[in-house]
């Protein structure tokens, strides 16, 4: 319903103040209850949104308040159950009820030389603040008997030095709280004097245009620039930290951004309704499961969930004292572990999704009660299709044997952490067992260092042995069961490309056949994206993996070469790779060559690669010293060219592909 205001007005101006007398035929209708939802006022003309602070979801409640104006400085009056605000366009006070139609109020003494953007209501008094102008109050009790009463505006103090864009009353201590936008400092304000008190640094800056409290004393602020909602623990139970200035603003959810933003909420209400439509986790409390710990939660959107049925709503994380699948609907059935979970090895998990969306997942590998350690996130925004999705992940090589916890979050949002709110989807926490008797790990050159190989691509000629045509750094992790290699992980990056010729880079695991490789789980990841192929060369009987068919692809247009010239030396690495080689169960790997295996370069097929041959492709290779070529190499093609003196029939392997001086 849109109210049409017909009124007569008498305005008396003087000393920068105004008195407006207005007569109405209709008035706003009070809210029925103290609602848990927060209200966000945005834009000009103003639009009113409902905000779920727990998840960050928003919905438009009113697109037409009956005013062609912006309303700011809003606050909820718990006693009268109205929202009060300041009309910044026409410089007047308004109130809104449950239909969000603006009713203009009569006032006396309201300044006309400036506007207000900061306000809140407490015990039937409306407080307004403007930096450099002061703190003002308006007693609202006359409206209880006569909605046309003239409300008197009083200035409490002229002191107003903190740069605020909103503040809010704490439901317990009766003080106002707000964040200085420039410094991120949190202040409290004495409502009777306006005196500010510095509390501490929140660690966040920006225009915090909307601020709200909940009944437990948590302070929520919404930043205009990005819509992010932060929470500050100002609850009575956190008094020690507050007195010591420890008041960090913790990201709580993602909301809407706006350049004109203000918020109001009934601070005496909990943030979750009794008929909650929010899904929480149920791992032990150390995993940040509870809302008080900013635990993971998803607003049920009716279409995005894990398993064969939509989850039911929870009041809070159950922290495994009464698991979620033991109350209401058994909705913890969307994740199934297909294979054993063993340190250093790959495992398969089957995730059933109701629709397409994004999955993120974590495992507590070191069993320390959290998901915060490096390597504990195994999926980040993994895109799922509707139905079953079989996903491969690598168990941390240092994972402890025993029982631990995992967390899976499925949503239409990306960038979720193991905590915090989401506007859609579901969270499932699962207890898992890590097994692995007889497993051991070995590294080359070490668990943290890299070995570097540098190649010259001019062979069999020796014109420019600068050894920078292809430079690669890599390391290897082997997982062994009873001294037999069951998996090898090779990770590295392309360090430089100083060649005019086109060269590929590959790694041979001599002693291992292509059929010994588990093709279903072996995979190659380039720049954090899984490649369509693992790189296992189909034309070879040996296990040879093509990491890059053409390293020249990673040269930037602005540079003739990649990371070899001073002018381009500060280029970022363009190729990072991780190769997971899983070996078929039961394969005897005693004949597998020792690390560092056999990394080599080859001529990219279809390109010229030097005098004496046109496009040699895979028939041309350069290996490390004393490593013989692969089965794809053609020795006859190079016989008599350049400085080559190798002869497979008469020269030992140690002299193959060398000049008479031993250059390679």
Phi and psi in degrees as a GROMACS rama.xvg file:
@    title "Ramachandran Plot"
@    xaxis  label "Phi"
@    yaxis  label "Psi"
@TYPE xy
-105.677  122.654  UNK-2
-83.9232  134.896  UNK-3
-101.29  116.636  UNK-4
-89.5114  118.77  UNK-5
-114.946  119.293  UNK-6
-149.294  160.764  UNK-7
-110.103  141.648  UNK-8
-129.803  145.955  UNK-9
-127.097  118.431  UNK-10
-114.584  125.71  UNK-11
-112.502  118.449  UNK-12
-103.829  146.353  UNK-13
172.421  134.296  UNK-14
55.5852  36.0729  UNK-15
73.3623  11.4165  UNK-16
-118.974  157.922  UNK-17
-138.708  147.913  UNK-18
-119.424  126.637  UNK-19
-119.65  124.311  UNK-20
-109.472  120.122  UNK-21
-128.037  139.464  UNK-22
-115.957  131.374  UNK-23
-119.353  152.179  UNK-24
-94.6835  -17.3252  UNK-25
-145.397  159.409  UNK-26
-138.375  161.016  UNK-27
-67.332  150.513  UNK-28
-103.908  128.994  UNK-29
-62.8708  154.854  UNK-30
-64.7697  150.232  UNK-31
-75.5386  -33.444  UNK-32
-138.705  -179.135  UNK-33
-90.3713  99.3134  UNK-34
-76.0606  151.107  UNK-35
-80.0726  -21.6131  UNK-36
-70.9744  145.23  UNK-37
-92.3518  154.729  UNK-38
-119.434  133.524  UNK-39
-118.294  126.506  UNK-40
-106.563  121.104  UNK-41
-135.921  152.993  UNK-42
77.2786  172.146  UNK-43
-140.46  110.209  UNK-44
-64.1937  150.484  UNK-45
-69.324  143.919  UNK-46
-122.226  144.054  UNK-47
-110.864  127.301  UNK-48
-117.02  147.541  UNK-49
-92.5663  135.019  UNK-50
-121.432  125.967  UNK-51
-88.0988  104.922  UNK-52
-64.9341  -24.8623  UNK-53
-70.838  -38.7926  UNK-54
-113.047  -19.9843  UNK-55
91.0234  -0.23346  UNK-56
-72.0064  150.268  UNK-57
-131.503  154.546  UNK-58
-145.002  140.286  UNK-59
-73.3926  121.533  UNK-60
-98.4185  -34.1398  UNK-61
-153.722  118.89  UNK-62
-94.8394  -7.79768  UNK-63
-143.97  102.795  UNK-64
-85.1311  1.30897  UNK-65
90.0634  -3.21235  UNK-66
-119.703  134.917  UNK-67
-90.7268  67.304  UNK-68
-158.481  167.117  UNK-69
-94.9044  139.794  UNK-70
-117.544  128.618  UNK-71
-136.919  179.751  UNK-72
60.3146  38.47  UNK-73
-84.564  152.58  UNK-74
-153.535  150.313  UNK-75
-98.792  129.026  UNK-76
-93.4539  108.911  UNK-77
-63.6936  -35.554  UNK-78
-71.1079  -48.833  UNK-79
-92.5469  -14.1745  UNK-80
61.2917  45.8753  UNK-81
-122.226  157.921  UNK-82
-100.409  127.604  UNK-83
-107.157  146.25  UNK-84
-154.184  171.985  UNK-85
-112.737  123.805  UNK-86
-77.9368  100.801  UNK-87
-72.2508  -19.8256  UNK-88
-76.4415  -42.6069  UNK-89
-112.411  3.25135  UNK-90
55.6344  64.2546  UNK-91
-152.07  165.139  UNK-92
-96.8221  139.142  UNK-93
-134.005  164.492  UNK-94
-137.234  154.585  UNK-95
-132.131  143.957  UNK-96
-108.779  -155.18  UNK-97
-69.0702  -18.0916  UNK-98
-94.7444  1.41728  UNK-99
57.2504  39.0636  UNK-100
-101.322  132.588  UNK-101
-80.8049  130.318  UNK-102
-112.037  123.232  UNK-103
-80.9748  134.015  UNK-104
-106.062  152.826  UNK-105
-82.9596  133.887  UNK-106
-137.482  160.788  UNK-107
-135.333  130.881  UNK-108
89.6147  10.7141  UNK-109
-75.5668  125.665  UNK-110
-58.9977  143.77  UNK-111
-112.733  -5.44538  UNK-112
-90.182  -0.978818  UNK-113
-159.167  169.326  UNK-114
-109.486  178.913  UNK-115
-128.254  141.583  UNK-116
-125.61  -3.81361  UNK-117
-122.954  124.981  UNK-118
-163.622  159.707  UNK-119
-164.147  166.855  UNK-120
-121.794  138.198  UNK-121
-149.343  126.235  UNK-122
49.3799  49.6961  UNK-123
64.0346  25.8983  UNK-124
-124.184  129.989  UNK-125
-95.7508  123.198  UNK-126
-106.777  133.53  UNK-127
-127.1  143.758  UNK-128
-136.498  140.408  UNK-129
-144.528  124.43  UNK-130
-57.238  133.096  UNK-131
83.0783  -9.29996  UNK-132
-114.939  -37.2199  UNK-133
128.745  -174.8  UNK-134
-108.908  131.641  UNK-135
-123.49  152.368  UNK-136
-130.735  152.077  UNK-137
-135.561  119.133  UNK-138
-75.6005  122.754  UNK-139
-96.5513  -4.97445  UNK-140
-62.7104  -29.8806  UNK-141
-57.807  -24.7059  UNK-142
-71.0741  -16.8136  UNK-143
-64.255  -30.7739  UNK-144
-106.2  -23.5933  UNK-145
-151.321  109.137  UNK-146
-69.2054  -12.109  UNK-147
-97.0242  8.19477  UNK-148
-58.4514  150.106  UNK-149
-87.7855  121.556  UNK-150
-94.5381  131.616  UNK-151
-90.8542  131.884  UNK-152
-97.4856  123.848  UNK-153
-116.16  142.491  UNK-154
-97.1  120.1  UNK-155
-74.8817  -44.427  UNK-156
-157.658  155.168  UNK-157
-89.9218  -8.41608  UNK-158
-77.1686  121.79  UNK-159
-158.584  87.9962  UNK-160
-107.628  -10.245  UNK-161
-89.9817  135.167  UNK-162
-83.1664  90.11  UNK-163
-106.119  152.116  UNK-164
-122.135  -3.50217  UNK-165
-169.778  156.435  UNK-166
-144.788  170.188  UNK-167
-150.556  151.877  UNK-168
-85.2685  134.131  UNK-169
-73.3376  132.141  UNK-170
-69.4763  -15.0924  UNK-171
-103.274  -45.4679  UNK-172
-99.8117  -4.5888  UNK-173
71.6462  14.6535  UNK-174
-101.116  155.326  UNK-175
-89.0526  145.362  UNK-176
-131.962  140.297  UNK-177
-157.811  160.232  UNK-178
-108.752  130.469  UNK-179
-69.0451  120.853  UNK-180
-64.9898  -30.0485  UNK-181
-77.0715  -40.6707  UNK-182
-105.829  -18.9684  UNK-183
78.693  9.42452  UNK-184
-77.9647  139.303  UNK-185
-94.642  133.254  UNK-186
-125.096  150.584  UNK-187
-109.89  155.521  UNK-188
-131.665  133.145  UNK-189
-75.2382  118.191  UNK-190
-66.8819  -23.4029  UNK-191
-85.4279  -24.7309  UNK-192
-120.67  -20.4271  UNK-193
81.9236  1.58575  UNK-194
-68.4353  129.563  UNK-195
-91.5334  151.562  UNK-196
-133.812  124.144  UNK-197
-72.4149  132.917  UNK-198
-105.817  -52.0217  UNK-199
175.579  176.308  UNK-200
-91.2673  126.603  UNK-201
-81.0551  -16.7767  UNK-202
83.4012  2.26725  UNK-203
-131.448  142.922  UNK-204
-125.319  169.766  UNK-205
134.65  -177.554  UNK-206
-91.393  100.313  UNK-207
-89.6798  85.8124  UNK-208
-79.1083  -13.2813  UNK-209
-137.169  131.789  UNK-210
-134.273  141.841  UNK-211
-143.773  151.915  UNK-212
-114.183  155.122  UNK-213
-110.583  176.518  UNK-214
-65.8806  -22.4433  UNK-215
-86.8939  -5.8907  UNK-216
96.0375  14.8046  UNK-217
-84.595  136.506  UNK-218
-105.245  124.462  UNK-219
-110.979  134.279  UNK-220
-130.069  141.675  UNK-221
-112.489  127.716  UNK-222
-91.7103  127.901  UNK-223
-59.8551  -41.8269  UNK-224
-61.0929  -40.6217  UNK-225
-128.249  -1.09954  UNK-226
75.9991  0.769671  UNK-227
-66.6945  137.067  UNK-228
-101.838  125.991  UNK-229
-112.44  153.53  UNK-230
-125.003  136.431  UNK-231
-119.753  129.116  UNK-232
-81.8152  99.2445  UNK-233
-113.181  26.6639  UNK-234
-72.2294  154.146  UNK-235
-56.1527  -32.1683  UNK-236
-69.8075  -11.6513  UNK-237
-105.465  23.2112  UNK-238
-59.0387  -37.3574  UNK-239
-63.3001  -47.3551  UNK-240
-63.868  -39.011  UNK-241
-62.3329  -44.5551  UNK-242
-65.4814  -24.2321  UNK-243
-93.6182  6.87362  UNK-244
77.2025  16.7882  UNK-245
-93.8906  92.0383  UNK-246
-135.678  60.0276  UNK-247
-66.6096  142.5  UNK-248
-88.34  112.752  UNK-249
-100.51  129.431  UNK-250
-59.4479  129.365  UNK-251
-113.177  -37.3327  UNK-252
-166.361  171.815  UNK-253
-108.037  125.346  UNK-254
-120.617  -170.271  UNK-255
-81.4236  145.785  UNK-256
-95.4965  154.742  UNK-257
-166.312  149.223  UNK-258
-86.8944  -11.2262  UNK-259
-127.252  109.326  UNK-260
-143.777  131.579  UNK-261
-154.749  154.674  UNK-262
-137.953  155.31  UNK-263
-143.795  151.648  UNK-264
-161.318  148.642  UNK-265
-75.7089  106.575  UNK-266
-69.6448  -13.2062  UNK-267
-87.6033  4.52811  UNK-268
-103.757  145.963  UNK-269
-68.7908  161.261  UNK-270
-83.8368  -10.0829  UNK-271
-119.062  127.755  UNK-272
-71.064  160.619  UNK-273
-63.7243  -34.5025  UNK-274
-93.1417  56.5574  UNK-275
-59.112  139.077  UNK-276
-117.052  43.8286  UNK-277
-122.534  135.608  UNK-278
-100.509  131.67  UNK-279
-115.758  166.691  UNK-280
-82.236  176.98  UNK-281
-144.807  27.3811  UNK-282
-75.1309  166.345  UNK-283
-54.7248  158.107  UNK-284
-62.1346  -24.5452  UNK-285
-63.9217  -18.0454  UNK-286
-89.4726  22.2705  UNK-287
54.093  58.9212  UNK-288
-92.2232  -35.1624  UNK-289
-78.0622  154.309  UNK-290
-61.4637  -37.2639  UNK-291
-59.6071  -25.3984  UNK-292
-99.0532  15.313  UNK-293
62.3412  40.842  UNK-294
-65.5748  164.877  UNK-295
-69.0248  138.045  UNK-296
-154.507  149.225  UNK-297
-131.986  129.756  UNK-298
-75.0632  132.605  UNK-299
-76.2627  118.331  UNK-300
-100.865  2.15127  UNK-301
82.3529  -0.548601  UNK-302
-140.552  -17.2549  UNK-303
-116.442  110.46  UNK-304
-158.316  172.103  UNK-305
-104.587  140.17  UNK-306
93.273  -165.94  UNK-307
-96.345  3.24133  UNK-308
-149.681  150.97  UNK-309
-68.4874  143.926  UNK-310
-72.8941  161.351  UNK-311
-93.9829  163.7  UNK-312
-78.6568  148.187  UNK-313
-119.759  152.813  UNK-314
-81.3934  -27.4185  UNK-315
-171.514  171.176  UNK-316
-62.9045  140.135  UNK-317
-92.4615  -10.3021  UNK-318
52.9821  32.1596  UNK-319
65.172  2.58597  UNK-320
-78.0867  -22.6076  UNK-321
-150.879  92.0841  UNK-322
-57.0277  149.749  UNK-323
-60.806  -32.6239  UNK-324
-78.5168  -0.515224  UNK-325
-102.246  -1.42502  UNK-326
-128.44  139.334  UNK-327
63.377  -134.751  UNK-328
-81.6038  140.344  UNK-329
-76.6626  92.2438  UNK-330
-110.403  16.2801  UNK-331
-101.51  53.1372  UNK-332
-126.795  23.2218  UNK-333
-95.3226  -7.26756  UNK-334
-126.227  126.645  UNK-335
-131.471  134.729  UNK-336
-94.2099  115.318  UNK-337
-82.7114  -39.2018  UNK-338
-121.283  168.431  UNK-339
-64.4761  153.234  UNK-340
-105.916  107.94  UNK-341
-129.271  140.106  UNK-342
-53.7017  130.086  UNK-343
81.1773  -13.1702  UNK-344
-98.9655  165.425  UNK-345
-87.0441  145.852  UNK-346
-132.052  154.709  UNK-347
-112.861  131.711  UNK-348
-122.156  137.481  UNK-349
-103.333  121.613  UNK-350
-115.869  122.575  UNK-351
-98.3773  121.656  UNK-352
-114.374  140.75  UNK-353
-72.4782  -27.0598  UNK-354
-156.367  178.967  UNK-355
-71.1014  151.115  UNK-356
175.711  -162.371  UNK-357
-124.37  135.292  UNK-358
-115.464  135.696  UNK-359
-128.099  144.086  UNK-360
-147.24  150.861  UNK-361
-137.068  150.488  UNK-362
-130.727  139.319  UNK-363
-87.2285  83.6277  UNK-364
-66.8883  -35.1961  UNK-365
-96.1444  6.92022  UNK-366
55.1037  38.9062  UNK-367
-98.9202  9.75886  UNK-368
86.9419  17.6992  UNK-369
-150.821  172.471  UNK-370
-113.541  26.3258  UNK-371
-93.6574  -8.4162  UNK-372
-81.4526  155.741  UNK-373
-57.5798  137.024  UNK-374
84.5146  -0.326786  UNK-375
-88.0313  -11.568  UNK-376
-91.691  120.156  UNK-377
-101.145  -23.3588  UNK-378
-133.408  137.788  UNK-379
-133.378  109.264  UNK-380
55.5014  41.5034  UNK-381
-70.9489  120.843  UNK-382
-75.7126  130.746  UNK-383
-113.36  151.69  UNK-384
-101.861  161.567  UNK-385
-62.0484  137.333  UNK-386
102.463  -159.633  UNK-387
-79.5218  135.594  UNK-388
-126.333  116.163  UNK-389
-91.7113  115.795  UNK-390
-117.008  143.534  UNK-391
-107.137  134.046  UNK-392
-136.549  156.233  UNK-393
-101.304  125.03  UNK-394
-73.194  137.342  UNK-395
-57.5874  134.318  UNK-396
-62.541  -24.4799  UNK-397
-98.2506  12.4233  UNK-398
-59.1768  137.113  UNK-399
-75.7984  142.417  UNK-400
-74.1264  135.276  UNK-401
135.54  -165.05  UNK-402
-92.8977  135.883  UNK-403
-147.327  -170.923  UNK-404
-122.673  151.954  UNK-405
-129.308  158.351  UNK-406
-136.276  128.977  UNK-407
-120.879  127.611  UNK-408
-123.513  125.394  UNK-409
-120.41  130.574  UNK-410
-159.386  168.994  UNK-411
-86.1112  -5.86123  UNK-412
-94.0974  154.781  UNK-413
-111.535  166.899  UNK-414
78.1502  17.3947  UNK-415
-72.8842  145.799  UNK-416
-100.176  -176.678  UNK-417
-76.6377  0.582754  UNK-418
-134.786  174.037  UNK-419
95.324  171.492  UNK-420
-94.3866  156.987  UNK-421
-141.437  147.305  UNK-422
-85.5511  -0.810973  UNK-423
-157.742  162.627  UNK-424
98.0823  -152.946  UNK-425
-155.057  151.728  UNK-426
-118.121  134.225  UNK-427
-125.168  126.812  UNK-428
-105.004  131.849  UNK-429
-130.415  134.295  UNK-430
-80.1258  133.921  UNK-431
-132.43  159.968  UNK-432
-112.399  126.972  UNK-433
-98.8407  119.937  UNK-434
-115.835  171.056  UNK-435
156.918  55.7405  UNK-436
-71.1128  138.78  UNK-437
79.0355  10.1141  UNK-438
-90.1831  144.468  UNK-439
-143.042  164.814  UNK-440
-131.418  141.584  UNK-441
-139.862  154.604  UNK-442
-127.97  157.141  UNK-443
-140.638  130.829  UNK-444
-74.6166  -22.6069  UNK-445
-162.121  -179.309  UNK-446
-69.8318  -22.5851  UNK-447
-121.021  -18.3196  UNK-448
-94.1032  166.641  UNK-449
-120.677  148.194  UNK-450
-97.9179  145.272  UNK-451
-117.491  132.592  UNK-452
-118.623  137.01  UNK-453
-126.405  137.301  UNK-454
-124.174  146.842  UNK-455
-107.791  128.172  UNK-456
-102.827  17.1763  UNK-457
-92.7401  -7.81842  UNK-458
-55.5346  138.614  UNK-459
-89.429  19.6909  UNK-460
-102.929  158.236  UNK-461
-123.807  32.8501  UNK-462
-68.6867  -39.4242  UNK-463
-140.78  66.3667  UNK-464
-73.2112  72.748  UNK-465
-92.9714  -9.60105  UNK-466
56.0128  43.4324  UNK-467
-136.877  14.9649  UNK-468
-66.5519  -40.3256  UNK-469
-140.83  123.408  UNK-470
-125.41  125.836  UNK-471
-132.334  136.466  UNK-472
-111.537  135.001  UNK-473
-154.614  165.292  UNK-474
-143.538  161.142  UNK-475
-128.922  138.144  UNK-476
-121.081  120.715  UNK-477
-106.477  134.319  UNK-478
-106.549  127.559  UNK-479
-119.964  141.073  UNK-480
-116.57  116.362  UNK-481
53.0035  45.8577  UNK-482
69.217  13.6156  UNK-483
-113.117  127.317  UNK-484
-66.9075  126.412  UNK-485
-113.592  -16.9948  UNK-486
-156.421  147.154  UNK-487
-132.636  130.224  UNK-488
-113.821  123.066  UNK-489
-116.139  119.207  UNK-490
-130.369  143.939  UNK-491
-175.615  -164.106  UNK-492
-152.231  157.252  UNK-493
-81.9582  113.692  UNK-494
-82.3352  -34.8365  UNK-495
-165.25  153.825  UNK-496
-134.442  107.284  UNK-497
-113.048  24.1109  UNK-498
-108.891  149.102  UNK-499
-86.2045  -29.0502  UNK-500
-73.9438  161.542  UNK-501
-95.3374  121.216  UNK-502
-125.708  141.731  UNK-503
-99.5701  165.053  UNK-504
-127.925  133.897  UNK-505
-143.523  165.728  UNK-506
-133.02  128.208  UNK-507
-104.734  134.876  UNK-508
-103.859  80.0989  UNK-509
-61.3529  138.163  UNK-510
96.784  -5.96658  UNK-511
-119.791  128.333  UNK-512
-86.2756  157.729  UNK-513
-58.4024  -36.6881  UNK-514
-72.5982  -11.1877  UNK-515
-81.5408  -9.77412  UNK-516
-91.0271  131.971  UNK-517
-77.0093  96.6428  UNK-518
-66.1374  -24.6135  UNK-519
-70.7105  -31.5023  UNK-520
-113.666  -12.038  UNK-521
-72.6117  135.431  UNK-522
-151.602  153.673  UNK-523
-118.807  127.867  UNK-524
-115.29  124.392  UNK-525
-117.791  124.522  UNK-526
49.263  46.6587  UNK-527
69.0061  11.8411  UNK-528
-122.068  128.386  UNK-529
-69.529  127.409  UNK-530
-72.3721  156.826  UNK-531
-62.5405  -32.3484  UNK-532
-120.642  150.285  UNK-533
-74.1394  -9.63947  UNK-534
88.8309  -2.35035  UNK-535
-64.2431  119.293  UNK-536
-72.9511  120.32  UNK-537
-75.3493  -23.265  UNK-538
-86.6476  -2.27074  UNK-539
-113.471  147.369  UNK-540
-80.2842  -31.2165  UNK-541
-75.356  162.81  UNK-542
-82.4001  96.5151  UNK-543
-120.181  129.725  UNK-544
-115.272  122.99  UNK-545
-85.8321  108.964  UNK-546
-76.8036  -44.4123  UNK-547
-144.038  126.717  UNK-548
-71.0941  -28.2123  UNK-549
-152.224  102.476  UNK-550
-68.4357  -17.4401  UNK-551
-64.8563  -19.4598  UNK-552
-61.6561  -19.0296  UNK-553
-97.1875  6.96624  UNK-554
-74.1594  140.367  UNK-555
-84.2779  152.358  UNK-556
-60.8437  -29.175  UNK-557
-79.5412  -7.61441  UNK-558
-129.309  137.797  UNK-559
-66.8881  -36.1938  UNK-560
-126.138  179.863  UNK-561
-116.214  109.515  UNK-562
62.2897  33.6201  UNK-563
-122.183  -21.3026  UNK-564
-98.0886  148.606  UNK-565
-58.4881  -37.0003  UNK-566
-68.5598  -19.5274  UNK-567
-122.413  15.6465  UNK-568
-67.7144  -20.9745  UNK-569
-95.7558  13.6779  UNK-570
-60.9678  144.869  UNK-571
-72.5275  152.876  UNK-572
-60.7459  132.186  UNK-573
-99.9107  -14.9505  UNK-574
-136.646  112.625  UNK-575
-109.647  141.154  UNK-576
-141.043  151.382  UNK-577
-138.329  122.426  UNK-578
-110.616  119.07  UNK-579
-100.946  110.345  UNK-580
-104.957  110.789  UNK-581
-102.856  132.882  UNK-582
-101.007  137.649  UNK-583
-55.6813  134.454  UNK-584
-54.1683  135.95  UNK-585
89.1557  -2.73875  UNK-586
-72.6935  132.827  UNK-587
-84.3608  116.004  UNK-588
-107.12  19.7781  UNK-589
-63.4719  -23.4353  UNK-590
-90.3054  -1.96933  UNK-591
-65.0761  132.177  UNK-592
-61.9168  156.785  UNK-593
-72.9196  155.949  UNK-594
-62.0847  143.928  UNK-595
-90.782  23.0443  UNK-596
64.4977  -147.998  UNK-597
-131.709  83.409  UNK-598
-78.6455  138.811  UNK-599
-151.672  164.209  UNK-600
-110.845  158.042  UNK-601
-144.044  162.431  UNK-602
-75.3963  128.991  UNK-603
-63.9219  125.288  UNK-604
-57.0899  139.928  UNK-605
90.6607  5.23544  UNK-606
-126.483  146.032  UNK-607
-61.693  141.543  UNK-608
-141.827  30.4715  UNK-609
123.151  166.965  UNK-610
-66.9575  138.981  UNK-611
100.338  -12.8924  UNK-612
-153.004  154.437  UNK-613
-91.1202  -73.7268  UNK-614
-132.017  83.3198  UNK-615
-69.0822  -27.8436  UNK-616
58.3302  -136.25  UNK-617
-69.944  -8.11387  UNK-618
-73.5286  -13.3554  UNK-619
-109.22  128.807  UNK-620
-144.166  151.932  UNK-621
-131.023  125.733  UNK-622
-113.525  177.437  UNK-623
-67.4118  159.299  UNK-624
-53.7832  136.124  UNK-625
70.8035  14.4619  UNK-626
-104.181  124.94  UNK-627
-74.8447  157.042  UNK-628
-66.084  170.409  UNK-629
-85.1806  177.953  UNK-630
-65.1955  -14.5576  UNK-631
-86.2194  -12.5873  UNK-632
-72.6623  141.736  UNK-633
-114.751  97.66  UNK-634
-66.5231  -33.1365  UNK-635
-64.493  -27.7621  UNK-636
-62.9982  -29.1895  UNK-637
-106.228  -0.265166  UNK-638
-58.4305  121.492  UNK-639
84.9112  -3.72947  UNK-640
-86.9872  142.667  UNK-641
55.0488  -133.289  UNK-642
-106.108  12.9907  UNK-643
-68.4742  132.372  UNK-644
-120.667  5.95887  UNK-645
-74.5077  149.42  UNK-646
-151.184  110.014  UNK-647
-58.0415  -26.3278  UNK-648
-81.0428  -32.3888  UNK-649
-119.975  -15.5284  UNK-650
-105.35  135.067  UNK-651
-60.4335  158.369  UNK-652
-52.9956  -35.6335  UNK-653
-65.3129  -15.1173  UNK-654
-109.837  3.00029  UNK-655
-70.1514  144.246  UNK-656
59.1066  40.0588  UNK-657
-127.813  159.022  UNK-658
-83.9322  174.067  UNK-659
-65.7153  -18.0937  UNK-660
-95.1199  3.0095  UNK-661
90.8084  1.84882  UNK-662
-68.7033  152.972  UNK-663
